[in-house]
């Protein structure tokens, strides 16, 4: 999907963002058409950052899959989990392409649903033996560590709760930030040489997880240049501060995956994958889910 996007083979408008300022929230409208793989559909997602205070998910979402030949609606899916799944998978792709091959330690900043699939994605592509998790809500971090240490598979049992972001990232080979923070969640000086960062939480120009100094010295790869220039506070803020220029973020992950652009260029280099999310991810994953559901006889058929 990322390769199709970078080659201009997919039709994906920059998503429509509807602000809900009373709740510091947004509603996102995300359509996509992928002619080569036959994907067509749209997702509506709401991001309400204060929902966890009431025991509710930060993200609610629905996705409609259409037939690419007739336009007929094929399925409606709950897409809150799908969003977390495809975002974790995206960071898995980026980690495979950009992180050092000998990466063994992961830091997860933000112990929500997105943080869980971030860990799954990274562990799918690297032999991880230790995980640090940090969240401003210590109870969330403890719950994350307990749950994920029992997940099994490629996820290690050694998951530790950090008392600070510094403790979490200082020995980390891969760092995943999955928060709704409006200010950097770690200090640039705390990074070890050769670290790779997946930044997926900053979804608007007002939110920033990654220090500008880190962005300036990192090899930056994005999911979509157009979308990141429109929405990614992690990049827009250092751009406005004069720390970087648009050329600094001219490489898309699809170009790296296709071998058109290089990824990591040295073992000591800091690499940074910035994703604001793209509907090609949602539609591609939804196609697979729909195919699997049909084979397994899952879902409910309805008349429209």
N, C-alpha and C positions, 0 to 999 in steps of 0.2 A: 504493500500500500504506500509506504514512504517513497519507494522508488518511482511508482506511478505519479505521485504528487510532485516530486522534484523534476521529473521529465515533462511535466505539463500535460500528462495524460489524464489527469483527474480534474473534474470541475468542482471546485470547493470555494464558494464565496467566503470572505472573512466573516466569521459568525456575527450575528446580530446580538448585541448586548443590551438588555433592558435593565436599568438600574432600579433598585428598590431601596432608596437611601434611608428610609425609616428603620430598616433592619440591617444596614450595611451589607446588603445582599444584591445579587444579580440573577437574572434569568437569561439563559444562553440558548439561541436558536441556531442549530448546526446541520445544514443539509450537505449532501455529497453525492456525486455521480462518478463511478469508476467504470468507464466503458470496457476496458480490457478485461477486467474480472467480473463484469456484469453486476456491480453493486449500485444500488440506488436507495436512498432513504434520508431520514432526518431525525435528529435527536433534539428534545427540549430538556434542558437541565436547569435546576435551581441550585444556587450555592448560597446558603444562609449560614454564615460563620458562627453565629451564636446558638445554633440549634443544639449542639452537644450539652450546653448548660441546662437544657430542658430534657436531656436524654434522647434527643432526636438526631438522625443523621445530618451531617452538613450538606450532603448532596442528595437530591431526589431527581430522578430522570425517567423519561419514557422515550422509546425509539420506535419508529415506524419503518418497516422494510417494504419497499415497493418492487414490483416486477419491472426489470429494466426494459422489457420489450413492450409491455402494455400499460405500465403505470399502475396496475392494480395493486392495492395494498395486500401484502402477503402475511404480515405479522405485526403485532404490537408487543414490545418487550419492556419489562422493567429494566431500566438501564442504570440504576445507581451502582449495582454490583458490576455491570458491564463496563461502566466508566472506570471504576477502580481496577478492573481486570486489564483493560486495554492500556491504561496508564502504566501499570506495573510491567506489562509486556513491552511497552515502548522503552522504558528504562532498561529492561533486559537487553533489547536490541542495542541501545546506546552503550551499555556496559560491555557487551560483547565486542563492539567495534572500537571503543575508546579506552577502556580501563586496561591497566597493565595485566598481562597474562598471569602474573603471580599474585594477584589480589586475593587476600584471605580474610580481611577484617572489614566489616561494614558498619556504618553509623546510620541510624534512622532517626531523623529529627521530625517529630510529629507522629504520635502513636494512634492515629485513627485508621479507618478502613484503607485509605490510600497508602499509609505506611506499611500495612500488612502485605499488600500486593507488590509494593516496591521491593520488599525483602524477597518475596517469591521470585520476582523477575530477575533480581541480581543473582540469587542462589541457583537459578536455572542455567546460568552461563559461566559462573566462576565457582571454584572450590572454596567455599566460605567456611571457616572454622570458628569464627567468633563474631558476635553482633553486639553493638552498643545501641541502646535506644534512649532518647531523651524527649521529654514533653514537659511543658510548663505545669501540667497537671500530673503530679507524681503517681496518682492512682491509675490514670490511663496508661502510663508507662509500665507500671507493675503488671497490669492486666495484659498488656501486649506481650511482655516477656514471658509470662506464665503460659499464655495461649500458644504463642509461636514456638516456644521451646518444645512443645508437645506435638507440633505439626508433623514432624518426621520428614521423610524423603531427603531432599538435598539441604533442608534447613537445619542448621546445627542446634544442639541442645544448649550450647554455651551462649545464652542471651543475657546481657547484663544491663541493668538500669543505671544510667549515668546521672550524676548529681548536677551536671552542668553540660552545656553544649561543648565546652572546651574538652571536658573529659571524654565526651562521645567521639569527637572528630580527630583528636590529636594523633591517634595511631591508626586511623581508618584509611584503607586503600580506596574504598568507595563510600561516598556520602550521598544519601537521598534526603532531600528536604521536601516535606509534604505537610506544610502548614499554611495558615492564612495570614501570616505575619505581615505587618506593614514596615518592618525594619529588619535588617540582617539578623539571622538566627545563629551565626557563629562569627568569629573574628578571623580575618585573613591570616593573621600570624599563627593561628592554631593549626593550620593545614600542614600535613607532612608532604614532602616532595613526591611528585608522581601521583597524587590523589586524583580520582575522578569524581565529579559531582553530577548528580541528576537533580535538577531543580524543576519541580512540577507544581509547586503550590502557588506561585505568583501568577495569577490569571488576569490581573488588571494593571493599569499604569500606576496605581496607588500602592501596590503591594510589592515588597522586596524582601526576598529571603537571603540573597547572596550579596556579600559586600562588593562595592564597586571596585575596590582594589583587587579582589579576586578575579572579577570579570576582566579587568584590564590586562592581567598577566596570564590569563588562561587561553587555551585553544577552545574557542566557542563554536559549538555546533547546535543548530536549532532544528525544530521540527518543520517550521515554515517561516521563512524570512518575513513575508508580508504580515502574517499573523503576529509574530513576535514584535515587529516594529509598531503594530497597532495596539498591542495589549500587554506585553511583558514588562512589568515594572523593573524586573531584574536587569533588563537591558535599556529600557527607556530612561530610567533615572540616571545611570552612568553616562548615557548619551547626552542628556541635558546638562550634566555636570562637566562635560568635555573630557571625561576620562577615556572614552572610546569614540570611534567613528563608525558609521554604518558598515564599512568594509570589515570591521572586526567580527561581524556576525553574518557573513555572506555565505557560509557553508551550511547546507541542510543535511540531515542524517540520511536522507535518501540518496544524496550524492556520494556519501561515504559508503553506504551499503552497495551502491552500484559500481564502486571503484573509480568514480569520476574525480573525487576529491580525497585527500589523505585524512586519516583520523589522527591518532596520536603520532607525534613525530620524534619523541625522545622519552626515555624512561622517567626522567625527572619532571617532565612537563605536567602542569595542571590542566586537565581537560574538563570542560563544562558543557553538559547537554541541557539546553533550555527548551522545555516543552510547555506550550499553553494549551495543548490538546487540539486535535484536528478530527473532523468528521470522517476522514478516510479510515482512521483507526476504528471508529464505532461501526461503520458500515461493514468493513472487512470482518471484524469479529462477529458481528450480527449474522453475516452470511454463514459462517461456520456453525454458530449456535443453531440457526434455523435448520441447516442440513442434519446436524446431530439430533435435534429434536424430532425431525421427521423419521429418522431411522429408529429412534427409541420409542416412538409413539407418544411423545410428550406434548403438552399444550392442549388448549381448548379451542375448537373451531366455532366460529360465530358467523351469523349472517349479518351483512351490512345493508 
